[in-house]
């Protein structure tokens, strides 16, 4: 019996082997073979792994209908039903589609410099970068002037980008528009931004082609995102020879909410006593600044944030009058400004997100101008009566925005929503004889927009958007399409193209107009190449910008007012940016360069020419070295701009003409700063201190921004900075939190 049983078992095994099916095929991504792909019959132990040519083969004795699966990192799982009958061979060729993920997908970035937690590898400037850039003087926009695209304009505040005026750049905090971002200005003196760089965790500086979510800016958008909850309860104190500041931030025990506030007092008298100014101040600039905030985590993904800011400032000075020798021109301004921002982000279900924000700005300027004799007595000179006036400006601005975001397949998404912008500007102009000329201008802009991010593969993505705006100021509606596409060339390199149409209302200072005005228009074309790693960044862009319907001005009842939209212009050029944190040990440096060729016929220009704020060549070199044994960071910056044109535009009673024109000398600025961090290296410290010493224009190079002309046009004087050099000495203390390692990590 035993031999018979053995024979039966052998026959059964043979039958089983004969009943096996061979499953074979090739795995590709349509173009290339894919090795190391795992192929299995679901819920069995049968399967194989593809070889270097993408081929696989395995045998199975299963029968019936099964799912053949294939998986590989970076690709979508594959499943296909197959029928097994235990006979012969089944050939199944498998095509895997790439899995699009946020970590590996191409970034749409033409025209955009971004620094945020979301894009660490592509980060350009974070708050530590801003305050340690020697030439920035702790100002957000001062640091951005070291990036390509921004002009080195020193006689006026604001960002002048790619041939556009400062008014053509708009600034947003947590999605809503900020009016009066800069302190009130004085003639030929640039003012600084009102907000601390440490308020923000993310910065997007778009030099063109920006998102359809933002509008009313012909040239550029600066988009700032405020910080969320602090790490822990802490206090801070800052001391310098020009002021003091302090703040407190309290984090709740459950770490779901926080509140805080800060106050600073700045008095420039000690600095002006040491560093003599061109202006003779009877009231030196004094600033009282405060803010309060609260933040509430409304859910695992939601955040409600409120921020309120106020500032009060005063200054009054005289300087030699260009219109009458031996006399003085007097200028004084008292300003009060408050800004409120409330924003809420929330995830609605699995695929929906919502953002809502409102902001309100109140600004009041009381400006006094006139003339004084050599003894500082007020005088009114015949023919120059217009120089004596009071101007009270009161402005209210309100902005609201609502955005919904819907996640589509993969990481593709669509955003849509609306925005409402309201302004109410009142002025009370009083001339030398007491006669008053009140004026008021109200306007609103209603907008709707939609934008989609479409990720076709990890290597190819597009952003398509449209914005529609209706302006009560000119009673017109526009449609502004935006489009950009990006293609990944390698793991670190990509190329992008962007196109967009942008509209903006005529500036209110040239209104009211007797003519029927339309939107000013700019069309952007941008091509970019970018290669980014965690330690190096290289960007190169070429751009072309076409202006249409720019406002032209003329003399109406003694004022320079808008008369039509016959202005036009263009701007073209190329830029590059290189940042390297690795090649030289403990040294972080970046280099930027911009070439700009621009012409425009606008305002009172007799014909199209290069505007006086545009230099053909601009460049910056920023170097930072941290010496940990000494606990000192050395910072240096060099800023360059080629000569800018200047013009004396006169009116002969019927038309404007250039009575004088030329170019100023090239701009050079070397700045250095030293930061001493004694807390570095100490264990378990709960306090942190930084000592700062900085010198702006350390070599005292003469900088000329242009020329101003006398009323009759016979005399001209150079427009120069109030002083050739500025020195800052200060100390910043943090209590209750050790920021030393955080600072070192951000520096390198």
NUVEX-410242 format. One record per residue (C-alpha): residue in one letter; x, z, y. Coordinates in steps of 0.5 Angstrom, whole numbers, plus 500, padded with zeros to 3 digits. Layout:
% residues N
AXZY;...
//
This chain:
% residues 748
X500500500;X506502505;X508494505;X501492506;X500497512;X507495515;X505487515;X498489518;X502492524;X507487525;X501481525;X497485530;X503486534;X505479534;X498477536;X498482542;X505478544;X501472543;X496474547;X500475554;X499472560;X505470565;X504470572;X509467577;X509464584;X513464590;X512469596;X513466603;X511467610;X509460611;X516458613;X521462609;X522465603;X521473602;X525477598;X524484595;X516483596;X512488591;X507484587;X503488582;X496488578;X492493581;X491499577;X496497572;X503498571;X504490571;X508487576;X515484579;X519484585;X521477589;X528475588;X532472594;X529465594;X522469594;X520467587;X517472582;X514472575;X512478570;X508478563;X501482562;X497483556;X491485560;X485481560;X479480565;X479479572;X484483576;X487484583;X494481585;X497485590;X503484594;X506488599;X512488604;X514492610;X512489616;X507484613;X499485612;X498487605;X495481600;X490481595;X487475591;X483476585;X485472578;X482471571;X487473565;X485470559;X491472555;X493465554;X499461558;X501461565;X498463572;X501460578;X500464585;X503462591;X503468596;X503467603;X504474607;X502474614;X506479619;X503485621;X503486629;X505493631;X507496637;X514498635;X516491633;X511486638;X514482643;X513485650;X510481656;X514483662;X515477666;X516479673;X515487671;X520493671;X518498667;X520505666;X516510662;X515514655;X511508652;X517503653;X523507653;X528502650;X526497656;X526503661;X529501668;X529507673;X526514671;X525520676;X532523674;X535516676;X531516682;X534522685;X541521683;X542514686;X546515691;X543510696;X536512695;X536519698;X531521693;X526516695;X522512690;X522506694;X529507696;X531507689;X527500687;X531497693;X537497688;X533492683;X533485684;X527482688;X527487693;X530486700;X535491704;X530492710;X532498714;X528498720;X522498717;X519502711;X516499705;X518494700;X519487702;X519483695;X521475694;X520473701;X513477702;X512482708;X511490706;X504489707;X504484701;X506490697;X501495694;X502502691;X498505686;X498512683;X494513676;X491506677;X488507684;X490504691;X494509696;X494508703;X499510708;X504511702;X510512707;X510517713;X508514720;X513510723;X517509729;X519503733;X525500729;X526506724;X524506717;X520512714;X521515707;X515515702;X511521702;X511523694;X516526690;X519522684;X518528680;X511527680;X511521676;X512520669;X512512669;X514507674;X512499673;X515495679;X512488679;X515483683;X510478681;X505476676;X502482676;X496484672;X489482673;X487490674;X490490681;X489486687;X489485694;X497484694;X500477695;X507479693;X508485689;X505491686;X508498685;X504502679;X506509678;X503514673;X503522674;X505527669;X501530664;X501537662;X508541664;X512544658;X511551660;X510555666;X515555671;X517556678;X522552683;X525553689;X529548694;X534550699;X538545704;X540545711;X534542713;X529545710;X526549704;X521548698;X518551693;X513550687;X509554681;X506550675;X502555670;X500552663;X495556660;X496560653;X492554649;X497549652;X490545654;X490546661;X495547667;X495548675;X500549680;X502547687;X508546692;X510547699;X516544703;X518545710;X523540713;X526541720;X532535722;X534539728;X540542724;X542535721;X541532728;X546537731;X551535727;X550528726;X548525733;X543520733;X541514737;X535517740;X535523744;X529528741;X525533745;X522534739;X526533733;X522531726;X518537723;X514536716;X510541713;X508538706;X504541701;X500539694;X496542689;X494540682;X490541676;X490538669;X485539663;X486536656;X479534655;X480532648;X486530643;X486524647;X483525653;X486528660;X483529667;X488530672;X487532680;X492531685;X491533692;X497532698;X497534705;X502533710;X503534718;X509532722;X511531729;X516528733;X518525740;X524522743;X527518748;X532512748;X535507753;X530502756;X532495755;X526493760;X529497766;X536499766;X537507768;X530509765;X528511758;X523509753;X519515750;X515515744;X512520740;X507521734;X503527731;X501525724;X496529719;X495525712;X491528706;X491524699;X486526693;X486523687;X482524681;X483521674;X480521667;X483518661;X479518654;X478515647;X471513646;X471512638;X476509634;X477502638;X474504645;X478507651;X476509658;X479510664;X476512671;X479514677;X477515685;X482516691;X481518698;X486518704;X485521711;X490519716;X491521723;X496518728;X496521735;X501516739;X504517746;X509512749;X511511756;X517511761;X522516764;X527516769;X534519768;X531526769;X526526764;X520525769;X515521767;X514514771;X510508771;X514502773;X510496776;X510490772;X511495766;X505499766;X503496759;X509501756;X505507758;X499508753;X496513748;X493511742;X489515737;X488512730;X484515725;X483512718;X479513712;X480510705;X476510699;X478507692;X475507685;X476504679;X473504672;X476500666;X474500659;X479498653;X477495646;X482494641;X481488637;X484486631;X491489630;X494491637;X490486641;X485488646;X481487652;X480490658;X475490663;X472493669;X470494676;X473496683;X471498690;X475499696;X472502702;X476502709;X474505716;X479505721;X478507728;X482507734;X482509741;X487506746;X488509753;X492505758;X496508764;X490509769;X486512764;X481507762;X479507754;X478501749;X475504743;X475500737;X472501730;X473496723;X469497717;X471493711;X470493703;X472489697;X468489691;X472487685;X471485677;X476483672;X477482665;X484481661;X486481654;X492482650;X493477645;X498478639;X499472635;X505475631;X510480633;X514474636;X508471640;X503474645;X499472651;X496476657;X490472660;X486475665;X481473671;X479477677;X474476682;X473479689;X468479694;X470482701;X465484707;X471483712;X471475711;X464475707;X468471702;X469471694;X475469690;X477468683;X484469681;X486467674;X492470671;X496468665;X503470661;X506469655;X512472651;X516470645;X521474641;X528470640;X531476636;X530483635;X532485642;X531478646;X525475648;X523469653;X517470658;X513465662;X507468668;X503464672;X498468677;X493467683;X493473688;X489474694;X489478700;X485480706;X488478713;X491485716;X486489720;X491490726;X490482727;X483483727;X477482730;X478475730;X473470733;X474465728;X472465721;X477467716;X479466709;X483470704;X490469704;X493466698;X499466694;X501463687;X506465683;X510462677;X516466673;X520465667;X524470664;X529472659;X530479657;X535482652;X534490651;X537495647;X537503648;X543503651;X544496655;X539492659;X539484661;X534481665;X534474668;X528471672;X527464676;X521464680;X517460685;X511463690;X507458694;X503461700;X497458703;X492460708;X497465712;X494468718;X496465725;X496469731;X495468738;X494471745;X487473746;X485478752;X492480752;X492482744;X496478739;X490477734;X488472728;X486465730;X486461724;X489461717;X493455718;X499458716;X503456709;X510457706;X514458699;X519462696;X524460690;X530463687;X533467681;X535474679;X539478674;X539485672;X545488668;X545496666;X550499661;X550506658;X555505653;X561501654;X565506659;X564513656;X560517660;X558512665;X552509666;X552503671;X547497673;X548491677;X543487680;X543480684;X538476688;X538469691;X532467695;X530461699;X524462703;X520459709;X513461712;X509459718;X505465719;X503469725;X506467732;X512463728;X512456732;X514452725;X516454718;X522458718;X526463714;X522470716;X527475719;X526480713;X529475708;X536475706;X538469702;X543474697;X542481696;X546485691;X547492688;X552496684;X550503682;X555507678;X554514675;X559519671;X557525668;X563530667;X561535662;X567540662;X566540670;X558540670;X559535675;X555528676;X559523680;X554517683;X556511687;X552505690;X554499694;X548495697;X549488700;X545483703;X547477707;X546475714;X538475716;X535471721;X533474728;X528470733;X526471740;X519468740;X516467747;X509464749;X509459755;X501460756;X499455751;X504455745;X509459742;X517457742;X523460740;X527462746;X533465742;X535465735;X541467730;X543471724;X546478724;X552480720;X552481713;X549488711;X554493707;X552500705;X557505700;X554511698;X556517694;X553523691;X555529687;X551534683;X553540680;X549543674;X552550673;X547551667;X549546663;X552549656;X549556657;X545558651;X538561652;X538560659;X531560663;X533558669;X536552672;X540550678;X542543681;X547543687;X547536691;X552533696;X551526698;X553521703;X550515706;X554509708;X560514707;X565509711;X560508717;X560501717;X556498723;X549495720;X545491724;X538489722;X536484728;X535484735;X530487740;X528483747;X526485754;X519484756;X522478760;X526476755;X533476759;X536482755;X537483748;X540489744;X542490737;X537494732;X541499728;X540505724;X539512728;X546514726;X551510722;X552516716;X547521714;X550527710;X545531705;X547538702;X542542698;X540546692;X534546687;X532552683;X527552677;X525558674;X522559667;X524553664;X531551661;X532543664;X539543662;X539539656;X533535658;X537533664;X543531660;X539527655;X536523661;X542522664;X545519658;
//
